[in-house]
Structure formats: C-alpha cells, structure tokens
Amino acid sequence: MSLEESSRDDRGRWRCGVSGNPAGRRKGSRNRWRRADPERAAIWTPGEWRLHYHREVCSAQGDPGERAAAGFAACMNLWRLMHPARAKLGICPQCGRLLALPNLPLNGAPIPFDGVFVHYGCLRDFALARWQEATTALAVFGICV
C-alpha cells in the first residue's frame, strides 16, 4: 500500500490532517475572479457585489468618473433584474388604479417598464422610485454613485 492510498479513506477522500498539496496553498492563490458569478447573483454577499462593481470598473473605458458610473450602472441593472417590481395583475404599481379603464386619456395609457405595466402619467414617479430603491440597496453593499 502506497503513501497516497494510506492517507485516503475508503471513498477516496483525504483523511483528516492530510492535504493533497503537501507544500500547502500559497497565500492569495484563491481564484477570486470565479466569485461573483452573475448566474448566482441572487445569493451574492455584499463582498461579491463589490467585487462585481470593481470588475466592471476595471473593464470599462473612459476617465475614472465614467468608469465608476459604468460600474454602478452595471450593478444597478443586475440588481433590478434580480429584484423585479411588484405589481398586481391589471393594477398600476405606482398609483394602484386599474390599467385598462374605458376612455383612457393619453397619460393613462399603460406602457411596459421594468417588467410591469405602468400608466404613462405614473412612469416618471415609478422610475424614480425604482432608482432610489436600487440606489439604497446598493449603498448597503458599499456601492455608491
């Protein structure tokens, strides 16, 4: 029986106290770029949100202000995708009135925005509310404009 066979259990896993790399792992050798994968953004920690922001800033072009804005916009878009607006079917999420009323005026026409239908007259307030909601959530993660 070789040394490798004696340091593994019957399932092939390393026994307690034995590592596959006898020299040990170098400090800082963990691949941090594998973290913050957008496919699992729903369960990200605040550190992963910040890592995603810094990645986007590094990959953007322009002066530092434009790069920071591009990183913030990427995080904002991802957060809004992960947290869709809540609305009841047939109800405007901003004003709470029915979307389809007889003889609708122009500002009462429903238009799609952010995955829900909103009255045209309510669109500006709804968009601002969504912006503030996302900005507040990203500020909790340490990402600011």
C-alpha positions as CSV (number, residue, x, y, z in Angstrom):
1,M,0.0,0.0,0.0
2,S,1.5,3.4,-1.0
3,L,1.5,6.6,1.0
4,E,-1.3,8.0,-1.1
5,E,-3.6,5.0,-0.5
6,S,-3.0,5.1,3.2
7,S,-3.8,8.8,3.6
8,R,-7.2,8.4,1.9
9,D,-10.4,6.7,3.2
10,D,-12.4,4.0,1.5
11,R,-14.2,6.6,-0.6
12,G,-11.0,8.2,-1.8
13,R,-11.3,11.4,0.3
14,W,-8.3,12.7,2.1
15,R,-8.1,11.7,5.8
16,C,-8.2,14.3,8.5
17,G,-5.0,16.3,8.6
18,V,-3.7,15.2,5.2
19,S,-3.8,17.5,2.2
20,G,-3.4,16.8,-1.5
21,N,-0.9,19.6,-1.7
22,P,1.9,18.8,0.9
23,A,3.5,22.2,0.4
24,G,0.2,23.9,1.2
25,R,-1.6,26.6,-0.8
26,R,0.2,29.9,-1.4
27,K,-1.4,32.9,0.4
28,G,-3.6,34.8,-2.0
29,S,-3.8,31.9,-4.6
30,R,-7.5,31.6,-4.4
31,N,-9.2,32.5,-7.7
32,R,-11.3,35.5,-6.7
33,W,-12.4,36.0,-10.2
34,R,-14.5,32.9,-10.1
35,R,-16.5,34.5,-7.3
36,A,-19.4,36.9,-8.1
37,D,-20.7,34.8,-11.0
38,P,-23.7,36.7,-12.3
39,E,-25.6,33.4,-12.7
40,R,-25.8,33.1,-8.9
41,A,-26.3,36.8,-8.2
42,A,-29.5,36.1,-6.2
43,I,-27.4,34.7,-3.3
44,W,-24.4,37.1,-3.5
45,T,-22.9,38.6,-0.4
46,P,-22.0,42.3,-0.1
47,G,-18.4,41.4,-0.9
48,E,-19.4,39.7,-4.1
49,W,-21.5,42.8,-5.1
50,R,-18.4,45.0,-4.5
51,L,-16.2,42.6,-6.5
52,H,-18.7,42.7,-9.4
53,Y,-18.6,46.5,-9.2
54,H,-14.8,46.6,-9.2
55,R,-14.7,44.2,-12.1
56,E,-17.0,46.4,-14.2
57,V,-15.0,49.5,-13.3
58,C,-11.7,47.8,-14.4
59,S,-13.3,46.6,-17.7
60,A,-14.9,50.0,-18.6
61,Q,-13.3,52.6,-20.8
62,G,-13.0,56.3,-20.2
63,D,-11.9,58.6,-17.4
64,P,-12.3,57.4,-13.7
65,G,-15.7,59.1,-13.3
66,E,-17.1,57.4,-16.4
67,R,-15.7,54.1,-15.3
68,A,-17.3,54.4,-11.9
69,A,-20.6,55.3,-13.5
70,A,-20.4,52.3,-15.8
71,G,-19.7,50.0,-12.9
72,F,-22.6,51.5,-10.9
73,A,-24.9,51.2,-13.9
74,A,-24.0,47.5,-14.4
75,C,-24.7,46.8,-10.7
76,M,-27.9,48.8,-10.9
77,N,-29.1,46.8,-13.9
78,L,-28.2,43.5,-12.3
79,W,-29.9,44.4,-9.1
80,R,-33.1,45.4,-10.9
81,L,-33.1,42.1,-12.8
82,M,-32.8,40.2,-9.5
83,H,-35.5,42.3,-7.8
84,P,-38.4,42.8,-10.2
85,A,-41.1,45.3,-9.4
86,R,-44.1,44.0,-7.5
87,A,-47.4,44.6,-9.2
88,K,-50.8,43.0,-9.1
89,L,-52.2,41.9,-12.4
90,G,-54.0,44.7,-14.2
91,I,-53.1,47.3,-11.5
92,C,-50.6,50.2,-11.9
93,P,-47.8,49.6,-9.3
94,Q,-47.4,53.3,-8.8
95,C,-50.9,54.7,-8.3
96,G,-52.8,51.4,-7.5
97,R,-55.6,52.1,-10.1
98,L,-56.7,49.8,-12.9
99,L,-54.6,49.8,-16.0
100,A,-57.5,49.3,-18.5
101,L,-60.2,51.9,-18.0
102,P,-62.8,52.9,-20.6
103,N,-62.0,56.2,-22.4
104,L,-58.4,56.4,-21.2
105,P,-56.7,59.8,-21.6
106,L,-53.2,59.9,-23.1
107,N,-51.5,60.0,-19.7
108,G,-53.5,56.9,-18.6
109,A,-52.2,54.6,-21.3
110,P,-50.3,51.6,-19.9
111,I,-46.8,51.1,-21.1
112,P,-44.3,48.4,-20.1
113,F,-41.4,49.4,-17.9
114,D,-39.1,47.2,-15.8
115,G,-41.2,44.1,-16.4
116,V,-44.6,45.6,-15.4
117,F,-47.2,47.9,-17.0
118,V,-47.4,51.4,-15.6
119,H,-49.7,54.4,-16.6
120,Y,-47.8,56.8,-18.8
121,G,-48.5,59.6,-16.2
122,C,-47.1,57.5,-13.4
123,L,-43.9,56.4,-15.3
124,R,-41.7,59.2,-14.1
125,D,-42.5,58.7,-10.4
126,F,-42.3,54.9,-10.7
127,A,-38.9,55.1,-12.5
128,L,-37.6,57.4,-9.8
129,A,-38.9,55.1,-7.0
130,R,-37.2,52.1,-8.6
131,W,-33.9,54.1,-9.0
132,Q,-34.0,55.2,-5.3
133,E,-34.8,51.6,-4.2
134,A,-31.8,50.2,-6.1
135,T,-29.5,53.0,-5.0
136,T,-30.4,52.4,-1.4
137,A,-29.9,48.6,-1.7
138,L,-26.5,49.1,-3.5
139,A,-25.4,51.6,-0.8
140,V,-26.0,48.9,1.8
141,F,-23.5,46.8,-0.1
142,G,-21.0,49.6,-0.2
143,I,-21.5,50.7,-3.8
144,C,-22.3,54.4,-4.3
145,V,-22.6,56.7,-7.3
